Amino acid sequence: MGVEIKVPTLGESVTQATVSKWFKQAGEAVAQDEPLVEIETDKVTVEVNAPASGALASIAAPAGSDVQVGALLGVIEAGAAGTKPSVARGEP
């Protein structure tokens, strides 16, 4: 099972946000703590970082979606290399 990416707590009175953009697409490799998705409320814009390294397996809330605090944004398959590397790496 993958690692879930969820909407973080955004403040005492904030209960929902809008997904403004994804920095990665499904299938791309991600590193732990790398910014994955930007969400915004009427008061703040927040980047949600990857909770683990692996491949972004799925996006549950595409850009433009309204989401509740704690809602599933996507899933990372931890340890997976990804089908499309996010950064080209040269030979050593």
Secondary structure, DSSP 8 states (H G I E B T S, - for coil): --EEEE-----SS--EEEEEEESS-TTBEE-TT-EEEEEE-SS-EEEEE-SSSEEEEEESS-TT-EEETT-EEEEEEET---SB-SS-----
